[in-house]
Amino acid sequence: MARTISVLKWESEQDVDNAIRDIRAEMDQKGGLTKDTERAMQHSFQVADPDLMNYFLRTVREQVPGALHYFEERGGGA
């Protein structure tokens, strides 16, 4: 069964942690992000509070550095 990634606005660090978990799982399983996941995460990143954006980038850098390029090009720079 296909997994659905929903687009949402991160309201807390827990929301970001959940997104990181999803990113890590997809990177481990597929070696990268699908276009749907990439778009959903980039949207969530773009509409997030600046503190959560920075938390997201720091956490990706620490836990899933291979995914960082998906977000640095979209204006991320913690």
N, CA, C and O atoms as a CHARMM CRD file, in Angstrom:
* protein
*
  312
    1    1 MET  N      0.84000  -1.18100   0.00000 PROA 1      0.00000
    2    1 MET  CA     0.00000   0.00000   0.00000 PROA 1      0.00000
    3    1 MET  C      0.88500   1.24500   0.00000 PROA 1      0.00000
    4    1 MET  O      1.83400   1.33500   0.77900 PROA 1      0.00000
    5    2 ALA  N      0.58300   2.17900  -0.85000 PROA 2      0.00000
    6    2 ALA  CA     1.35800   3.41200  -0.94200 PROA 2      0.00000
    7    2 ALA  C      1.11600   4.27700   0.28200 PROA 2      0.00000
    8    2 ALA  O      0.00900   4.34200   0.81700 PROA 2      0.00000
    9    3 ARG  N      2.17000   4.93400   0.70500 PROA 3      0.00000
   10    3 ARG  CA     2.08300   5.83000   1.84100 PROA 3      0.00000
   11    3 ARG  C      1.81400   7.22700   1.33400 PROA 3      0.00000
   12    3 ARG  O      2.39000   7.64300   0.32900 PROA 3      0.00000
   13    4 THR  N      0.95300   7.95500   2.00800 PROA 4      0.00000
   14    4 THR  CA     0.61900   9.31000   1.60400 PROA 4      0.00000
   15    4 THR  C      1.31900  10.30300   2.51500 PROA 4      0.00000
   16    4 THR  O      1.25500  10.19100   3.74000 PROA 4      0.00000
   17    5 ILE  N      1.97900  11.26100   1.91800 PROA 5      0.00000
   18    5 ILE  CA     2.60700  12.34100   2.66400 PROA 5      0.00000
   19    5 ILE  C      1.66100  13.53300   2.58400 PROA 5      0.00000
   20    5 ILE  O      1.36200  14.02300   1.49500 PROA 5      0.00000
   21    6 SER  N      1.20300  13.98700   3.71300 PROA 6      0.00000
   22    6 SER  CA     0.27600  15.12000   3.69500 PROA 6      0.00000
   23    6 SER  C      1.04000  16.42400   3.84300 PROA 6      0.00000
   24    6 SER  O      2.06600  16.49300   4.52000 PROA 6      0.00000
   25    7 VAL  N      0.52600  17.43800   3.20400 PROA 7      0.00000
   26    7 VAL  CA     1.09600  18.76900   3.29100 PROA 7      0.00000
   27    7 VAL  C      0.49800  19.43600   4.50900 PROA 7      0.00000
   28    7 VAL  O     -0.72000  19.46300   4.68300 PROA 7      0.00000
   29    8 LEU  N      1.35600  19.97100   5.34600 PROA 8      0.00000
   30    8 LEU  CA     0.85900  20.64900   6.52300 PROA 8      0.00000
   31    8 LEU  C      1.79400  21.76700   6.92000 PROA 8      0.00000
   32    8 LEU  O      2.93100  21.85300   6.45700 PROA 8      0.00000
   33    9 LYS  N      1.29500  22.60500   7.77300 PROA 9      0.00000
   34    9 LYS  CA     2.11900  23.66800   8.34100 PROA 9      0.00000
   35    9 LYS  C      2.60900  23.17400   9.69500 PROA 9      0.00000
   36    9 LYS  O      1.82000  22.81300  10.56900 PROA 9      0.00000
   37   10 TRP  N      3.93000  23.16600   9.84600 PROA 10     0.00000
   38   10 TRP  CA     4.50000  22.72700  11.11300 PROA 10     0.00000
   39   10 TRP  C      4.15700  23.72700  12.19800 PROA 10     0.00000
   40   10 TRP  O      4.39400  24.92600  12.05500 PROA 10     0.00000
   41   11 GLU  N      3.59700  23.22100  13.28400 PROA 11     0.00000
   42   11 GLU  CA     3.21100  24.06400  14.41700 PROA 11     0.00000
   43   11 GLU  C      4.12000  23.86300  15.61900 PROA 11     0.00000
   44   11 GLU  O      4.08400  24.64900  16.56700 PROA 11     0.00000
   45   12 SER  N      4.94000  22.81000  15.58500 PROA 12     0.00000
   46   12 SER  CA     5.78600  22.49100  16.73700 PROA 12     0.00000
   47   12 SER  C      7.01700  21.72700  16.26900 PROA 12     0.00000
   48   12 SER  O      7.09200  21.27700  15.12600 PROA 12     0.00000
   49   13 GLU  N      7.98500  21.58900  17.17900 PROA 13     0.00000
   50   13 GLU  CA     9.15600  20.78400  16.86400 PROA 13     0.00000
   51   13 GLU  C      8.76300  19.32500  16.65600 PROA 13     0.00000
   52   13 GLU  O      9.42500  18.61400  15.89900 PROA 13     0.00000
   53   14 GLN  N      7.70800  18.87100  17.30700 PROA 14     0.00000
   54   14 GLN  CA     7.23600  17.50100  17.10600 PROA 14     0.00000
   55   14 GLN  C      6.79300  17.29400  15.65300 PROA 14     0.00000
   56   14 GLN  O      7.06500  16.24900  15.06200 PROA 14     0.00000
   57   15 ASP  N      6.11200  18.29000  15.08400 PROA 15     0.00000
   58   15 ASP  CA     5.72600  18.20000  13.66900 PROA 15     0.00000
   59   15 ASP  C      6.96400  18.07500  12.78500 PROA 15     0.00000
   60   15 ASP  O      6.98700  17.28500  11.84100 PROA 15     0.00000
   61   16 VAL  N      7.98600  18.85600  13.09800 PROA 16     0.00000
   62   16 VAL  CA     9.23300  18.79600  12.33400 PROA 16     0.00000
   63   16 VAL  C      9.88900  17.43300  12.51300 PROA 16     0.00000
   64   16 VAL  O     10.36300  16.84000  11.54400 PROA 16     0.00000
   65   17 ASP  N      9.91800  16.93400  13.74800 PROA 17     0.00000
   66   17 ASP  CA    10.51200  15.61700  14.00100 PROA 17     0.00000
   67   17 ASP  C      9.79300  14.52800  13.20200 PROA 17     0.00000
   68   17 ASP  O     10.42600  13.60600  12.68800 PROA 17     0.00000
   69   18 ASN  N      8.47700  14.64100  13.10200 PROA 18     0.00000
   70   18 ASN  CA     7.70800  13.67700  12.30600 PROA 18     0.00000
   71   18 ASN  C      8.08500  13.77100  10.83200 PROA 18     0.00000
   72   18 ASN  O      8.20100  12.75200  10.15200 PROA 18     0.00000
   73   19 ALA  N      8.27400  14.98800  10.33900 PROA 19     0.00000
   74   19 ALA  CA     8.67800  15.18100   8.94200 PROA 19     0.00000
   75   19 ALA  C     10.06200  14.57700   8.70600 PROA 19     0.00000
   76   19 ALA  O     10.29500  13.93000   7.68500 PROA 19     0.00000
   77   20 ILE  N     10.97200  14.78700   9.64500 PROA 20     0.00000
   78   20 ILE  CA    12.32800  14.23800   9.52100 PROA 20     0.00000
   79   20 ILE  C     12.26200  12.71100   9.49400 PROA 20     0.00000
   80   20 ILE  O     12.97000  12.07100   8.71500 PROA 20     0.00000
   81   21 ARG  N     11.42600  12.13400  10.33300 PROA 21     0.00000
   82   21 ARG  CA    11.26200  10.67500  10.36200 PROA 21     0.00000
   83   21 ARG  C     10.78600  10.17800   8.99100 PROA 21     0.00000
   84   21 ARG  O     11.28400   9.17500   8.48100 PROA 21     0.00000
   85   22 ASP  N      9.81900  10.89000   8.40300 PROA 22     0.00000
   86   22 ASP  CA     9.31300  10.50700   7.07900 PROA 22     0.00000
   87   22 ASP  C     10.39200  10.64000   6.00900 PROA 22     0.00000
   88   22 ASP  O     10.51800   9.78300   5.13400 PROA 22     0.00000
   89   23 ILE  N     11.16100  11.71000   6.08300 PROA 23     0.00000
   90   23 ILE  CA    12.24400  11.92700   5.11700 PROA 23     0.00000
   91   23 ILE  C     13.27700  10.81700   5.24500 PROA 23     0.00000
   92   23 ILE  O     13.69400  10.23400   4.24400 PROA 23     0.00000
   93   24 ARG  N     13.69200  10.52200   6.47800 PROA 24     0.00000
   94   24 ARG  CA    14.69200   9.48000   6.69700 PROA 24     0.00000
   95   24 ARG  C     14.19700   8.13600   6.15400 PROA 24     0.00000
   96   24 ARG  O     14.94700   7.41700   5.49400 PROA 24     0.00000
   97   25 ALA  N     12.95000   7.80400   6.42900 PROA 25     0.00000
   98   25 ALA  CA    12.39700   6.52300   5.96700 PROA 25     0.00000
   99   25 ALA  C     12.40900   6.44500   4.44400 PROA 25     0.00000
  100   25 ALA  O     12.77500   5.41700   3.87300 PROA 25     0.00000
  101   26 GLU  N     12.01200   7.52400   3.79500 PROA 26     0.00000
  102   26 GLU  CA    11.97700   7.49400   2.33300 PROA 26     0.00000
  103   26 GLU  C     13.38400   7.46200   1.74700 PROA 26     0.00000
  104   26 GLU  O     13.63100   6.76800   0.76000 PROA 26     0.00000
  105   27 MET  N     14.29600   8.20100   2.34100 PROA 27     0.00000
  106   27 MET  CA    15.68400   8.18400   1.86800 PROA 27     0.00000
  107   27 MET  C     16.27600   6.78700   2.01900 PROA 27     0.00000
  108   27 MET  O     16.96500   6.29900   1.12300 PROA 27     0.00000
  109   28 ASP  N     16.00600   6.14400   3.15700 PROA 28     0.00000
  110   28 ASP  CA    16.53200   4.79600   3.38800 PROA 28     0.00000
  111   28 ASP  C     15.91700   3.79900   2.41400 PROA 28     0.00000
  112   28 ASP  O     16.60300   2.91700   1.89700 PROA 28     0.00000
  113   29 GLN  N     14.62800   3.94700   2.17000 PROA 29     0.00000
  114   29 GLN  CA    13.91100   2.97700   1.33800 PROA 29     0.00000
  115   29 GLN  C     14.15500   3.19000  -0.15300 PROA 29     0.00000
  116   29 GLN  O     14.31000   2.22600  -0.90100 PROA 29     0.00000
  117   30 LYS  N     14.18800   4.45400  -0.58700 PROA 30     0.00000
  118   30 LYS  CA    14.23700   4.74000  -2.02400 PROA 30     0.00000
  119   30 LYS  C     15.52000   5.41900  -2.48200 PROA 30     0.00000
  120   30 LYS  O     15.73900   5.58900  -3.68100 PROA 30     0.00000
  121   31 GLY  N     16.36800   5.80600  -1.53800 PROA 31     0.00000
  122   31 GLY  CA    17.60600   6.47100  -1.90600 PROA 31     0.00000
  123   31 GLY  C     17.43800   7.94600  -2.21800 PROA 31     0.00000
  124   31 GLY  O     18.39800   8.59900  -2.62700 PROA 31     0.00000
  125   32 GLY  N     16.26300   8.47500  -2.03700 PROA 32     0.00000
  126   32 GLY  CA    15.97200   9.88400  -2.27900 PROA 32     0.00000
  127   32 GLY  C     14.50900  10.13800  -1.99200 PROA 32     0.00000
  128   32 GLY  O     13.77700   9.23600  -1.58500 PROA 32     0.00000
  129   33 LEU  N     14.09200  11.36600  -2.20600 PROA 33     0.00000
  130   33 LEU  CA    12.69200  11.72200  -1.98400 PROA 33     0.00000
  131   33 LEU  C     11.93100  11.66400  -3.30200 PROA 33     0.00000
  132   33 LEU  O     12.44700  12.05700  -4.34800 PROA 33     0.00000
  133   34 THR  N     10.71300  11.17600  -3.23900 PROA 34     0.00000
  134   34 THR  CA     9.85500  11.23700  -4.41800 PROA 34     0.00000
  135   34 THR  C      9.49900  12.69600  -4.66500 PROA 34     0.00000
  136   34 THR  O      9.63100  13.53700  -3.77500 PROA 34     0.00000
  137   35 LYS  N      9.05100  12.98500  -5.86700 PROA 35     0.00000
  138   35 LYS  CA     8.66000  14.36800  -6.18200 PROA 35     0.00000
  139   35 LYS  C      7.51300  14.83000  -5.27900 PROA 35     0.00000
  140   35 LYS  O      7.48900  15.98100  -4.84400 PROA 35     0.00000
  141   36 ASP  N      6.56800  13.93600  -4.99900 PROA 36     0.00000
  142   36 ASP  CA     5.44500  14.31000  -4.12700 PROA 36     0.00000
  143   36 ASP  C      5.92900  14.66900  -2.72700 PROA 36     0.00000
  144   36 ASP  O      5.50600  15.67400  -2.15600 PROA 36     0.00000
  145   37 THR  N      6.80800  13.85300  -2.18300 PROA 37     0.00000
  146   37 THR  CA     7.33400  14.13900  -0.84800 PROA 37     0.00000
  147   37 THR  C      8.16000  15.41100  -0.86100 PROA 37     0.00000
  148   37 THR  O      8.05200  16.24200   0.04100 PROA 37     0.00000
  149   38 GLU  N      8.97800  15.56000  -1.87800 PROA 38     0.00000
  150   38 GLU  CA     9.81800  16.75300  -1.98000 PROA 38     0.00000
  151   38 GLU  C      8.94900  18.01500  -2.00300 PROA 38     0.00000
  152   38 GLU  O      9.22600  18.97500  -1.28400 PROA 38     0.00000
  153   39 ARG  N      7.91200  18.01000  -2.82000 PROA 39     0.00000
  154   39 ARG  CA     7.02200  19.18100  -2.90500 PROA 39     0.00000
  155   39 ARG  C      6.30400  19.44100  -1.58600 PROA 39     0.00000
  156   39 ARG  O      6.20400  20.58600  -1.14400 PROA 39     0.00000
  157   40 ALA  N      5.80600  18.37900  -0.95900 PROA 40     0.00000
  158   40 ALA  CA     5.08300  18.53800   0.31000 PROA 40     0.00000
  159   40 ALA  C      6.00300  19.09800   1.38600 PROA 40     0.00000
  160   40 ALA  O      5.61100  20.00300   2.12300 PROA 40     0.00000
  161   41 MET  N      7.21000  18.57600   1.48500 PROA 41     0.00000
  162   41 MET  CA     8.14900  19.04000   2.51300 PROA 41     0.00000
  163   41 MET  C      8.61300  20.46600   2.21900 PROA 41     0.00000
  164   41 MET  O      8.75300  21.27700   3.13400 PROA 41     0.00000
  165   42 GLN  N      8.84900  20.76500   0.96000 PROA 42     0.00000
  166   42 GLN  CA     9.26300  22.12800   0.61800 PROA 42     0.00000
  167   42 GLN  C      8.14900  23.12200   0.94000 PROA 42     0.00000
  168   42 GLN  O      8.42200  24.22400   1.41600 PROA 42     0.00000
  169   43 HSD  N      6.90400  22.74500   0.68800 PROA 43     0.00000
  170   43 HSD  CA     5.79400  23.62800   1.02900 PROA 43     0.00000
  171   43 HSD  C      5.74400  23.85300   2.54600 PROA 43     0.00000
  172   43 HSD  O      5.64100  24.98900   3.00800 PROA 43     0.00000
  173   44 SER  N      5.81700  22.77000   3.30700 PROA 44     0.00000
  174   44 SER  CA     5.79200  22.89300   4.76500 PROA 44     0.00000
  175   44 SER  C      6.95300  23.76100   5.23900 PROA 44     0.00000
  176   44 SER  O      6.79200  24.58500   6.14000 PROA 44     0.00000
  177   45 PHE  N      8.11500  23.57500   4.63300 PROA 45     0.00000
  178   45 PHE  CA     9.29600  24.36600   4.96800 PROA 45     0.00000
  179   45 PHE  C      9.06200  25.84500   4.68000 PROA 45     0.00000
  180   45 PHE  O      9.39900  26.69800   5.50100 PROA 45     0.00000
  181   46 GLN  N      8.49100  26.15100   3.52900 PROA 46     0.00000
  182   46 GLN  CA     8.30600  27.54400   3.11600 PROA 46     0.00000
  183   46 GLN  C      7.28800  28.28900   3.95600 PROA 46     0.00000
  184   46 GLN  O      7.41800  29.50000   4.13600 PROA 46     0.00000
  185   47 VAL  N      6.28000  27.60800   4.47600 PROA 47     0.00000
  186   47 VAL  CA     5.24300  28.29500   5.24600 PROA 47     0.00000
  187   47 VAL  C      5.47900  28.20500   6.75300 PROA 47     0.00000
  188   47 VAL  O      4.67100  28.70000   7.53900 PROA 47     0.00000
  189   48 ALA  N      6.57600  27.57800   7.15400 PROA 48     0.00000
  190   48 ALA  CA     6.86300  27.39600   8.58300 PROA 48     0.00000
  191   48 ALA  C      7.35400  28.68600   9.22200 PROA 48     0.00000
  192   48 ALA  O      7.89000  29.57400   8.55900 PROA 48     0.00000
  193   49 ASP  N      7.15500  28.75600  10.51100 PROA 49     0.00000
  194   49 ASP  CA     7.73100  29.81100  11.33700 PROA 49     0.00000
  195   49 ASP  C      9.26000  29.74700  11.16600 PROA 49     0.00000
  196   49 ASP  O      9.81600  28.65300  11.06900 PROA 49     0.00000
  197   50 PRO  N      9.94700  30.90100  11.12800 PROA 50     0.00000
  198   50 PRO  CA    11.40100  30.89200  10.92700 PROA 50     0.00000
  199   50 PRO  C     12.17100  30.03300  11.93500 PROA 50     0.00000
  200   50 PRO  O     13.16100  29.39800  11.57000 PROA 50     0.00000
  201   51 ASP  N     11.73400  30.00400  13.18600 PROA 51     0.00000
  202   51 ASP  CA    12.42200  29.16400  14.17400 PROA 51     0.00000
  203   51 ASP  C     12.28100  27.68200  13.83400 PROA 51     0.00000
  204   51 ASP  O     13.22600  26.91100  14.00200 PROA 51     0.00000
  205   52 LEU  N     11.10300  27.28500  13.35800 PROA 52     0.00000
  206   52 LEU  CA    10.90900  25.89200  12.96600 PROA 52     0.00000
  207   52 LEU  C     11.66100  25.57100  11.68500 PROA 52     0.00000
  208   52 LEU  O     12.14000  24.45000  11.51600 PROA 52     0.00000
  209   53 MET  N     11.77300  26.53900  10.77700 PROA 53     0.00000
  210   53 MET  CA    12.57600  26.33900   9.56800 PROA 53     0.00000
  211   53 MET  C     14.02700  26.03700   9.95900 PROA 53     0.00000
  212   53 MET  O     14.64100  25.10100   9.44600 PROA 53     0.00000
  213   54 ASN  N     14.55500  26.84300  10.87100 PROA 54     0.00000
  214   54 ASN  CA    15.94000  26.64300  11.30200 PROA 54     0.00000
  215   54 ASN  C     16.11000  25.32200  12.04300 PROA 54     0.00000
  216   54 ASN  O     17.11300  24.63200  11.86200 PROA 54     0.00000
  217   55 TYR  N     15.13300  24.96800  12.87700 PROA 55     0.00000
  218   55 TYR  CA    15.17200  23.68800  13.57800 PROA 55     0.00000
  219   55 TYR  C     15.16800  22.54100  12.56000 PROA 55     0.00000
  220   55 TYR  O     15.92100  21.57600  12.69500 PROA 55     0.00000
  221   56 PHE  N     14.32100  22.66000  11.55400 PROA 56     0.00000
  222   56 PHE  CA    14.24800  21.65000  10.49800 PROA 56     0.00000
  223   56 PHE  C     15.60300  21.49400   9.81300 PROA 56     0.00000
  224   56 PHE  O     16.09200  20.37400   9.66800 PROA 56     0.00000
  225   57 LEU  N     16.20600  22.58300   9.39600 PROA 57     0.00000
  226   57 LEU  CA    17.48900  22.51100   8.69400 PROA 57     0.00000
  227   57 LEU  C     18.58800  21.93400   9.57100 PROA 57     0.00000
  228   57 LEU  O     19.38100  21.11000   9.11400 PROA 57     0.00000
  229   58 ARG  N     18.63900  22.36000  10.82900 PROA 58     0.00000
  230   58 ARG  CA    19.64900  21.80600  11.74000 PROA 58     0.00000
  231   58 ARG  C     19.47000  20.29700  11.89700 PROA 58     0.00000
  232   58 ARG  O     20.44000  19.53900  11.88400 PROA 58     0.00000
  233   59 THR  N     18.20900  19.87300  12.04800 PROA 59     0.00000
  234   59 THR  CA    17.92900  18.46000  12.27600 PROA 59     0.00000
  235   59 THR  C     18.22000  17.63300  11.02800 PROA 59     0.00000
  236   59 THR  O     18.77500  16.53800  11.12900 PROA 59     0.00000
  237   60 VAL  N     17.85300  18.14000   9.86100 PROA 60     0.00000
  238   60 VAL  CA    18.18900  17.42800   8.61400 PROA 60     0.00000
  239   60 VAL  C     19.70500  17.30900   8.49900 PROA 60     0.00000
  240   60 VAL  O     20.22500  16.24200   8.17400 PROA 60     0.00000
  241   61 ARG  N     20.40900  18.40000   8.76600 PROA 61     0.00000
  242   61 ARG  CA    21.87000  18.40400   8.65700 PROA 61     0.00000
  243   61 ARG  C     22.48200  17.34600   9.58700 PROA 61     0.00000
  244   61 ARG  O     23.45200  16.68200   9.22100 PROA 61     0.00000
  245   62 GLU  N     21.91500  17.19200  10.78500 PROA 62     0.00000
  246   62 GLU  CA    22.44500  16.23800  11.75800 PROA 62     0.00000
  247   62 GLU  C     22.01400  14.80100  11.46900 PROA 62     0.00000
  248   62 GLU  O     22.81600  13.87700  11.60300 PROA 62     0.00000
  249   63 GLN  N     20.75300  14.60200  11.07200 PROA 63     0.00000
  250   63 GLN  CA    20.20200  13.25500  11.01000 PROA 63     0.00000
  251   63 GLN  C     20.08200  12.66100   9.60600 PROA 63     0.00000
  252   63 GLN  O     20.17200  11.44500   9.43500 PROA 63     0.00000
  253   64 VAL  N     19.88300  13.51000   8.61400 PROA 64     0.00000
  254   64 VAL  CA    19.71000  13.02100   7.23600 PROA 64     0.00000
  255   64 VAL  C     20.42700  13.97100   6.27400 PROA 64     0.00000
  256   64 VAL  O     19.79100  14.58300   5.41500 PROA 64     0.00000
  257   65 PRO  N     21.73800  14.09300   6.41600 PROA 65     0.00000
  258   65 PRO  CA    22.45800  15.08600   5.59800 PROA 65     0.00000
  259   65 PRO  C     22.30000  14.88400   4.09800 PROA 65     0.00000
  260   65 PRO  O     22.42900  15.83900   3.33100 PROA 65     0.00000
  261   66 GLY  N     22.02500  13.66800   3.67300 PROA 66     0.00000
  262   66 GLY  CA    21.83300  13.41300   2.24500 PROA 66     0.00000
  263   66 GLY  C     20.60000  14.08000   1.67400 PROA 66     0.00000
  264   66 GLY  O     20.47200  14.19300   0.45500 PROA 66     0.00000
  265   67 ALA  N     19.69300  14.52200   2.52400 PROA 67     0.00000
  266   67 ALA  CA    18.46300  15.17400   2.06700 PROA 67     0.00000
  267   67 ALA  C     18.57200  16.69400   2.09300 PROA 67     0.00000
  268   67 ALA  O     17.65600  17.38400   1.64500 PROA 67     0.00000
  269   68 LEU  N     19.66000  17.21700   2.60000 PROA 68     0.00000
  270   68 LEU  CA    19.77300  18.66900   2.77300 PROA 68     0.00000
  271   68 LEU  C     19.64100  19.42600   1.45500 PROA 68     0.00000
  272   68 LEU  O     19.06700  20.51400   1.42800 PROA 68     0.00000
  273   69 HSD  N     20.15600  18.87600   0.37600 PROA 69     0.00000
  274   69 HSD  CA    20.12900  19.59000  -0.91100 PROA 69     0.00000
  275   69 HSD  C     18.69800  19.86000  -1.38900 PROA 69     0.00000
  276   69 HSD  O     18.48500  20.78100  -2.17700 PROA 69     0.00000
  277   70 TYR  N     17.72200  19.08200  -0.93500 PROA 70     0.00000
  278   70 TYR  CA    16.33800  19.31900  -1.32600 PROA 70     0.00000
  279   70 TYR  C     15.80600  20.64500  -0.76600 PROA 70     0.00000
  280   70 TYR  O     14.83800  21.20100  -1.28500 PROA 70     0.00000
  281   71 PHE  N     16.44200  21.13800   0.28800 PROA 71     0.00000
  282   71 PHE  CA    15.91800  22.30900   0.98600 PROA 71     0.00000
  283   71 PHE  C     16.84000  23.52000   0.93600 PROA 71     0.00000
  284   71 PHE  O     16.36000  24.64800   1.05600 PROA 71     0.00000
  285   72 GLU  N     18.12200  23.33300   0.76800 PROA 72     0.00000
  286   72 GLU  CA    19.04300  24.46400   0.70500 PROA 72     0.00000
  287   72 GLU  C     18.75500  25.34900  -0.49900 PROA 72     0.00000
  288   72 GLU  O     18.86900  26.57200  -0.42500 PROA 72     0.00000
  289   73 GLU  N     18.38200  24.72100  -1.60900 PROA 73     0.00000
  290   73 GLU  CA    18.10900  25.47400  -2.82800 PROA 73     0.00000
  291   73 GLU  C     16.85300  26.32500  -2.71000 PROA 73     0.00000
  292   73 GLU  O     16.65700  27.25100  -3.49700 PROA 73     0.00000
  293   74 ARG  N     16.00400  26.02200  -1.73800 PROA 74     0.00000
  294   74 ARG  CA    14.74000  26.74900  -1.54400 PROA 74     0.00000
  295   74 ARG  C     14.85900  27.85500  -0.50800 PROA 74     0.00000
  296   74 ARG  O     13.85300  28.30700   0.04000 PROA 74     0.00000
  297   75 GLY  N     16.07400  28.29000  -0.24000 PROA 75     0.00000
  298   75 GLY  CA    16.22700  29.42700   0.66000 PROA 75     0.00000
  299   75 GLY  C     16.57000  29.05400   2.08400 PROA 75     0.00000
  300   75 GLY  O     16.51800  29.90700   2.97000 PROA 75     0.00000
  301   76 GLY  N     16.91500  27.81500   2.32700 PROA 76     0.00000
  302   76 GLY  CA    17.26500  27.41100   3.67800 PROA 76     0.00000
  303   76 GLY  C     18.70500  27.71200   3.97800 PROA 76     0.00000
  304   76 GLY  O     19.56700  27.53700   3.11800 PROA 76     0.00000
  305   77 GLY  N     18.98100  28.15300   5.16300 PROA 77     0.00000
  306   77 GLY  CA    20.35800  28.41900   5.54200 PROA 77     0.00000
  307   77 GLY  C     20.47200  28.70300   7.01200 PROA 77     0.00000
  308   77 GLY  O     20.69700  29.84700   7.40800 PROA 77     0.00000
  309   78 ALA  N     20.32300  27.69200   7.82600 PROA 78     0.00000
  310   78 ALA  CA    20.38200  27.87000   9.27400 PROA 78     0.00000
  311   78 ALA  C     21.82500  28.06800   9.69800 PROA 78     0.00000
  312   78 ALA  O     22.10100  28.23700  10.88600 PROA 78     0.00000
